[in-house]
Every structure is written in structure tokens, then in C-alpha cells.
Amino acid sequence: MATQLDRVSPGVGPTPGETPAPTPPAPVKRRFATGAATVIIRRVLGAIVSLFAVLVFNFFLFRVLPGDPARKLARNRHMSAEQVMELRRSMGLDRPLGEQFFTYLNRLVLHGDLGPAFSKGKMPVAEYIGDRIWPTVLLVGSSTILSIVFGLWIGIKGAWQRGSTFDRLSNAMSLTLYAMPIFWLGIVFLMVMAGNQMGLGLFPTGGMHDVTPPEGWFANALDVLHHLFLPCLTLTLAYLAEFSLVMRSSLLDEMGQDYLTTARAKGLRDLRVRRRHAVPNALLPTTTLIFLHLGFIISGALTVEIVYSWPGLGLASLEALEFPDFNLLQGIFLLFAVSTIVFNLMGDLLLGVLDPRVREA
Amino acid sequence: MTSLITSGSARTGRRLAAAIVALGLAVLLPATAAVAQDGSPSPAAKKVFTIGIQQDPDSLNPFNGFLSSAYEIQGIMYDLLTGWSDEDFSPVPQLADSWEKSTDGLTWTFKIHPGVKWSDGQPLTAKDVAYTFNRTINGENERPKYDAYVKNIKDVVALDDLTAEFHLKAADPIMDHLWVPIIPEHIWKDIDSKEVTSFSNEDNPVGSGPFVLAERKPGEFIRLTANKSYFRGGPKIDELVFKIFEDEDAMVQALRKGEIDAVDSLGGTTFQSLQGAAGVTTVQSKGLGFNEIGINVGAQTVDNKPIGDGHPALKDLVVRQAIAYAIDRNALVDRVLRGLGEPGSSIMPPAYADLYYTPGDKEYKFDLAKANSLLDGAGYTRGSDGIRVDPNSGKKLSFRLFGREDSEESKGSVQFVQGWLKEIGIDAKVTIMAEDKLTEVIGAGEFDLFEWGWGVEPDPDFQVSTFTCDQRSYEDSGEVYAGWSDSFYCNQAYDGLYKQQSVQLDRPQRAATIMQMEDMLYTDLPYVVTYYQDNLQAYRSDRWTGLKPDASGAIYFGYGTDRYRSIDHPSEPSDSGGISTGVLIGVGAVVAIGLVAGGIALARSRATEGDRE
């Protein structure tokens, strides 16, 4: 994994400001403490630099796209060229690009303001994102947790009982799911479980709420769960395969290691060897994978959101791109980038805690 | 010690599994029953009509909101002075019972319907009308959206509670079709002009229309409740919901299932799949627009400065005529539209009967031999590769032909046109691009031929204006901006007629002028109009009746928002839709079974682990 390769070179001196443990510990321990501080600071600085790069890149990326939001609004709408120009002016799009960029940075850095969303009646971008972020967090969050739990369980069990019926079945299923386009899987579930022509008609075909939401907090939560079921199932199955396959192969790698033979030779029980020795080591690549995934929680699952009309950020970014609503796109992608960077950073740091080789390198 | 721990953890495992099972049973089953109990009585009493749409409105603020879904919903929340007739789009009373103009057309007097109330109970008077228009005319942020309607209005005065007098700078035929929603002064006086640009208008907005906004969930739905005391008769339904679907297949599934009651803007394939579906009636109405192959007849800015790199041969009318003869419009309708449309001739669709132009003898009937002989006669001889050469510029007749990525019909059309052009010795190089990109290259004049279309309003002014010289691209501080013209047609005689129709208050006279303009365009061929695509809708006729088509045949998203008021269940109401109790219990059962199975599997696996030791 890239994050593991990104190691800090040895010989970096202690960093001022970072206090080591108060009581002077053994020399080996101190070396660890200062090393860890350096690693943390380096990673955080790296994250800040990437964030700024994303900020600049986002701005210019979307401006390079062809498209004139003012014209888009006015097409077929009986508006004269002067009125379109007026509209363009009101969006600030008549200014030179450099000036627009400066305004954007200025607004963002000094006031924390992402600007108005032109495709949403000039509603503040932050407010609009606030409306759309929770559905995505709910959907991708729940399916990520479910897929981690089930994926790891399948992977561990499969690897440990390599060649068993369970292993062969689960492996075949994981590979099939891994190769399956999410969009197609979603449509199939929709037809079979939500539609009532060929299907069971058990679930709603889209959205997150019934159009006449039931009274009461609890009934409302159930209504959301009812809508959540199919998209969550689709996404869980899609993610599941990745976790189980990675977990299985890294556990298989560990199972050939000498230390497991040693552990068994010491007389440890099978379960203990697996839990205490093999799995923790095999979890390292999976941890990286999990944090990469957590980073995507915000950017969500565009395809699933489209199939089930799930009102999350993925769908919002698609709407913004069709427009194209520059401010909204910038805001959404900034958020995507921040979440990816933050979770990557957390993954890196946690890997240092879990794996002594990473922090000592 | 070790064995104690392992057997302990196996016990924990079983306990965990048991807990999951218990949770599944305890929470889900009674809960679904609970939902079914408090869910079932109310929907049976309430009549809710739900329409699936594929576009979330950009804003419900009347000074904002440009998408067609925004126009539709604002049109339900507010009233206009006049509406459109269901027979021929002519003006009919809405808020105004009657109106008259002075002989010079510079003073218009509208009589407001007495006793109209805003949704908060306040009376709606001519003062609100005057306020709406004066604010629109003078407001920097209010004017852009409605400029086309108010550009000739000087001011509006409320003579009394029921009389509004409009003073004009110049006569304007748009006056009996003023598409400006009337807003309540007592609410909007507190929203200043700066605030108006971003005002969402979603928090209990006060309107006069047949429905009042109840709730909006962005990206999900917009729910409106009926204004039962609407002055022209309250709606028969209790709620009207617009539910947003991103995916057309999902939307159609929802209709088949009865989760929604109606769908709008279907594609041809889906529409045909719904024909004959149980309980569903499909509605095919005349499209209010046209599609065309646009031709670069010589791109110039408004200052007559040539721009772009259009092929010079396209300035020659003979070449354009040959292209027109080489396009089989009937085949396009059959093959590209699957028969769901009409072959095109003019820029006014047949739905606008008094403006619709038919070419008669002049028609460019599909005739490849005629196209070839025209080109032969004008000296465009074929080279060794079969491609003709322009005798004036020496260039091959090789044209770029742009189609639109977002439209299957567009991609199909350009393929067919490419094939036909090859038959007459013209090489067309097809490129498919996004509409945004196409707008850009057209504005810069960097094109030869393209496929696109327009939606046309009942008032023809805007559509005919797109061919005037003023609508060509313009230069502003070194930068070229596109106008509305995408053929760069410029003809002084045409512009003269445009000015003439813009002050003609007599509809038949104006229609005659428009016909002359259409004839000119048909002769000069900046466009080859390919077809009029039908508008495709469907609804659950087993549960609903009283859907009233507008003059084009559309049952919603048409002109005039009178439609939603007459919708009702048939006199013998069948089982109302929605999620039934059985379904909810089914869901609970599925989830619970899943959890039980998972729990048992977990317990068993733990058990075997324990046993193995």
C-alpha cells in the first residue's frame, strides 16, 4: 500500500516543542517517542500541503470545463443577451479568472464562506452541503461498517479453513461481486425487491423518505430504514468483496510464516494462534484499506445514489456538474478531498501505533 | 487457563448471537406493525397525487428559479394575470377577469377578480399587482428573469382595489401574456432587493395559487397542500407531490408499482414499454419545440467581424438546399423517434396552429438525385474519392457535424444525416460532444453543422428573435460571447419583419408577419428543421381521473396550471396505493430472518471453534 511505502527516513532529530514522556525512559523508548512526533508532524504537514493543492486544482479544473451557467439558465427562457450578461455578472463570472480565484480564496479563508450555489437559487453552498451530507454519511457509513464486519469475518474464516466448502463458496461469491458493476446490481435489486412486476415489491423504489412521512420520531426512523435497505444492501455487497479478499490473502500470507509454527510449537491453541498472532499481523493491509474507505464515506457512492435517487452528496455533485455550478462543485470536492486526506492521515498514524516497523523506520 | 478463556469467549459468542436475534425480533416486527397502525388510517382519507420528475427545481423564489420544474411549481403557488386557453393557448382570465387596451396600445387596464385571498387570509388587490410589476421593473435583481415581459412597461398604478393600470413606453403584444407571478406586498416588502437573490421562499410562502408549499426536501420531493378555497374552485385532491428520480427506470418501476401516480418527460423506449401496462394510461402530446440541423451560414459578430472557421461553401444557398433535400425527415421520425413525433418544416411547432408554417410546393422533399443535380449544376464536381470540391475555395465539401452527448436522438440523427450526405458527395465528420462544449464552439463560430433543438413558448417573439442580426456573437473587452443565434443568419428584411411583429397587437396580423419570417427562414435555410418530438407522459388511470390536457395535449407541465385542480379518484375508488401493512411486515420479516440466520451462523461457528478445542 502506498501509505506504507511513505515512510520517514531514519536519523531525523528531535523536534522542539514536542515534549517526550516526562520521566526519562529507557533509551529505546525515547527514540520511539521523538520518532513518532516527527512522523506525526510530517504527515500533518503533508496533509495540509495536499489540501492546498486540492483547493487550487479544484478551482481551475472546473473552470476549464466548457459551460456557461448563465446561458444554461436562460436558454429557452426569453432572455435577451444583456440579461444573460447581467446574470453572468451577478454570478461573478464576468471577472478575470485570477480575480475570481482570489475572491474565492479570500472568502473561503477569511470568512469560511464557500459562496452561493447558483443552481440552487443562490443558497449558501455550505448550507446546501449540510442538507445533503447526512444521507450519504448514513448510507455509505452503514454499508461500510456492515461490509467491514462481514468482509473481515468471511476473509478470516475462509483463509483459516482454506479449501473448505465455505472458503470456496465465499471466494467465488466475493470474486463475482467484486467484478459486478454496482449500477447493474442496484437495478437488479430494484427490479426484484422494489418493483412489483417481476419482483416482490417489498421496498420503495427511491428516495429516503416517504412523501407523506409518518408521524413520530420512531416511525420516521423506520421509514428511513425502509428506504435505506436496498441501497445499503447493494453497497455492502459491493464493498464486502474487497474487504474479504484482502483479508483472506493477507491472512494466508501470514499463515505460512515461521512465527506461527513457533506459536503452535509452544503449544498454543489454534484459536489463540489465529486471534493473537496471525490476525493482528494480517490486519495491517486491511486497516489501510478501511481508512481509505472511510475517506470515501463523504464522497459516497454516486452510482447507488443515482439508481435509488438517494439524496446524498454524490447525486448533488452530479446535479452541480450538469449545471455547471462552480461554487457548489468546489465546495463538494473540497469536502471530498478533506475527508480523504483526514482519514488517510488517521490511517497512517494508526498504522504507526499498530505496527512498530512503521514508526521505527 | 487458556481453555477457560476460549470456552468463555465461545459463551460470549453465543450470547452475542442470541442478543442479535432478540434484537431482530424485538425491534423489527412490532415496529413494522406500529408503523402500519399509525400509517394506514390517514392516507386512506387523504388524496395525494404524486408525480415523478427528473429535475429538482433550482428555486421556488419567483424572482429566481429558471428550470422548467421551478416554473411549474411556482405557477402552482402563484397566479398570473392571464392564463393560457386549453384550446389554442390564447389568453384567458386568471387573476384578471378582463382587460382592455387603449387604441394606441400604451395603456392597459386589468380588472382583478374580486374576493381573492392570499393563503394567509389577507385580500389580494390591484395594489399587489402594481407592487409586483413596479418592483420587477425597478429592481436590479428582480428584473433579469422577467425583462422580456416588462421591458416596455413604464409603471403600474392601482386605480382602486380591483383595477391595475399599466403605462407603456411602446406597444407590446406580450401584454396579455405577462408571465410574471403576482406576489403579496405585505410579505415581500420585508425582503429587500439584495436579499431577493438568495431568498429560498420555502418557509411557509404566502401565495394565491391552488396549492401551498408544505415541505421541500432537497433532492427528494416537494409537497404542496391544496388551497381548498382557491377562487376559481379548490382542487379535489388534498396534496400534490413532485418526487424526484435520478434514474428513469426506477421512476417507471415506481409508477408500475403504484408508488407514484404519474410520470413526466419519458424517453421513447420507456414510453412504449408502458403502453398496455395494467392500470397505466400513456399520454402522447405535441412537443412544444423542434429539432434542427443548424448550419453556419458565415459566422460574424454583431459588428460584422468574421469569426471562427466555418466552411465557406455553406454560405452558398445551393449547398444548403442540397443538404435540405438530402435529409429524410420521415425516416428520422420513424427510426430515431420510433414514430413518436412529426417531421419538421418550420421553427414554430404544429401545436401553435396559427403560427405553424407549411411550405407547400417549396417543400424540400427527400430527393438525393435532386440534391446531386443541384450540386452538379453549381459546379461542385466530385473528386476521385467521390467527395465534391468547392469551385470557389478549392476546398473539399468536408463538413464537421456535431451531435449532443446527452441525447440518444441527437446521436442517431447525425448518423443518419452523415449517411445521406455521403450519397451526395459531401463528407460529414461526426463529433459527439456535451451541450456545454457545443455552445462554446457555436458561439465562436467554429462549426459547420450541428444537431440541436429549441423549446418554443406560445409567444413567438423570443424564437424569431434568435435569427436577428443582433443575436450573433458579440465582443466585450476582447472576449467573444455567444448571443442566441447559432446559425449567424443576418438578413435586414427579416429584422424589419421582426420589428414589425413586435408591435402588432392584432394576433392574426402578427401571425401573418411571423409566417412571412418563417417562409424566409425556410427559403434561406439557416436551419433544416428535422422533427417535432412528442412529449411523453403516463399516469395511473386505474386510480385517477380528471386530468385535463392543455392545448398541446400535455396533462401536466403544460401551459396554464389549471390542470391539477380537477384531478380526483374515480367515483368507484379502488384500493389506494402506498406501502401496505403486509409489505412492511414482509420487510420486517426479511430483516429479522437475516439477523436470525446471521446470529445462528455466528453461534454455530463459535460453538464449533469451542468444540474443536
Chai-1 contact restraints between the chains, C-beta under 6 A:
chainA,res_idxA,chainB,res_idxB,connection_type,confidence,min_distance_angstrom,max_distance_angstrom,comment,restraint_id
A,P66,B,D436,contact,1.0,0.0,6.0,A-B,restraint_1
A,P66,B,K437,contact,1.0,0.0,6.0,A-B,restraint_2
A,P66,B,E440,contact,1.0,0.0,6.0,A-B,restraint_3
A,G67,B,D436,contact,1.0,0.0,6.0,A-B,restraint_4
A,L73,B,F66,contact,1.0,0.0,6.0,A-B,restraint_5
A,N76,B,G455,contact,1.0,0.0,6.0,A-B,restraint_6
A,R77,B,F66,contact,1.0,0.0,6.0,A-B,restraint_7
A,H78,B,A148,contact,1.0,0.0,6.0,A-B,restraint_8
A,H78,B,F462,contact,1.0,0.0,6.0,A-B,restraint_9
A,A81,B,G483,contact,1.0,0.0,6.0,A-B,restraint_10
A,Q83,B,P144,contact,1.0,0.0,6.0,A-B,restraint_11
A,Q83,B,D147,contact,1.0,0.0,6.0,A-B,restraint_12
A,E86,B,P144,contact,1.0,0.0,6.0,A-B,restraint_13
A,L87,B,P144,contact,1.0,0.0,6.0,A-B,restraint_14
A,P116,B,S198,contact,1.0,0.0,6.0,A-B,restraint_15
A,S119,B,D58,contact,1.0,0.0,6.0,A-B,restraint_16
A,G121,B,D58,contact,1.0,0.0,6.0,A-B,restraint_17
A,G121,B,S59,contact,1.0,0.0,6.0,A-B,restraint_18
A,G121,B,N61,contact,1.0,0.0,6.0,A-B,restraint_19
A,G121,B,N64,contact,1.0,0.0,6.0,A-B,restraint_20
A,K122,B,T197,contact,1.0,0.0,6.0,A-B,restraint_21
A,K122,B,S198,contact,1.0,0.0,6.0,A-B,restraint_22
A,D131,B,P218,contact,1.0,0.0,6.0,A-B,restraint_23
A,L190,B,A250,contact,1.0,0.0,6.0,A-B,restraint_24
A,G195,B,Q253,contact,1.0,0.0,6.0,A-B,restraint_25
A,N196,B,K257,contact,1.0,0.0,6.0,A-B,restraint_26
A,Q197,B,R256,contact,1.0,0.0,6.0,A-B,restraint_27
A,G201,B,K257,contact,1.0,0.0,6.0,A-B,restraint_28
A,L202,B,V583,contact,1.0,0.0,6.0,A-B,restraint_29
A,L202,B,G586,contact,1.0,0.0,6.0,A-B,restraint_30
A,L202,B,V587,contact,1.0,0.0,6.0,A-B,restraint_31
A,T205,B,A250,contact,1.0,0.0,6.0,A-B,restraint_32
A,T205,B,Q253,contact,1.0,0.0,6.0,A-B,restraint_33
A,T205,B,A254,contact,1.0,0.0,6.0,A-B,restraint_34
A,T205,B,E259,contact,1.0,0.0,6.0,A-B,restraint_35
A,G206,B,F245,contact,1.0,0.0,6.0,A-B,restraint_36
A,G206,B,A250,contact,1.0,0.0,6.0,A-B,restraint_37
A,G207,B,E220,contact,1.0,0.0,6.0,A-B,restraint_38
A,V211,B,T50,contact,1.0,0.0,6.0,A-B,restraint_39
A,V211,B,F221,contact,1.0,0.0,6.0,A-B,restraint_40
A,V211,B,V241,contact,1.0,0.0,6.0,A-B,restraint_41
A,V211,B,K243,contact,1.0,0.0,6.0,A-B,restraint_42
A,P214,B,G39,contact,1.0,0.0,6.0,A-B,restraint_43
A,A219,B,V35,contact,1.0,0.0,6.0,A-B,restraint_44
A,L222,B,A31,contact,1.0,0.0,6.0,A-B,restraint_45
A,L222,B,V35,contact,1.0,0.0,6.0,A-B,restraint_46
A,R269,B,T2,contact,1.0,0.0,6.0,A-B,restraint_47
A,R269,B,E613,contact,1.0,0.0,6.0,A-B,restraint_48
A,L271,B,T6,contact,1.0,0.0,6.0,A-B,restraint_49
A,L271,B,E609,contact,1.0,0.0,6.0,A-B,restraint_50
A,I306,B,E246,contact,1.0,0.0,6.0,A-B,restraint_51
A,I306,B,D247,contact,1.0,0.0,6.0,A-B,restraint_52
A,V307,B,D247,contact,1.0,0.0,6.0,A-B,restraint_53
A,S309,B,F245,contact,1.0,0.0,6.0,A-B,restraint_54
A,S309,B,E246,contact,1.0,0.0,6.0,A-B,restraint_55
A,P311,B,G219,contact,1.0,0.0,6.0,A-B,restraint_56
A,P311,B,E220,contact,1.0,0.0,6.0,A-B,restraint_57
A,L315,B,G219,contact,1.0,0.0,6.0,A-B,restraint_58
A,L315,B,E246,contact,1.0,0.0,6.0,A-B,restraint_59
